[in-house]
Amino acid sequence: MCVFLYMRHGSWGLMLVVSGGLVNFSDRLRFNFVRDYWNFFGSGIYNNINDWIIGLGVILFLIETIWKKSK
């Protein structure tokens, strides 16, 4: 599905947002919660890698959208 979105819209950002969201959703279905994967720079704050992927995808999508409008 994510490859289809990339091929149709040509957006890596959109593909990352959908991929991260699907993995978070599948974690919710399997475990009834989203697992936290890693300790954020040893601070004791645990974070979900998929949330970082979604955030990166949003930033990349905005950059791609602005780039296409400027052409």
Secondary structure, DSSP 8 states (H G I E B T S, - for coil): -HHHHHHHH--HHHHHHHHHHHHHHHHHHHHSS----EEGGGSS-EE-HHHHHHHHHHHHHHHHHHHHHH-
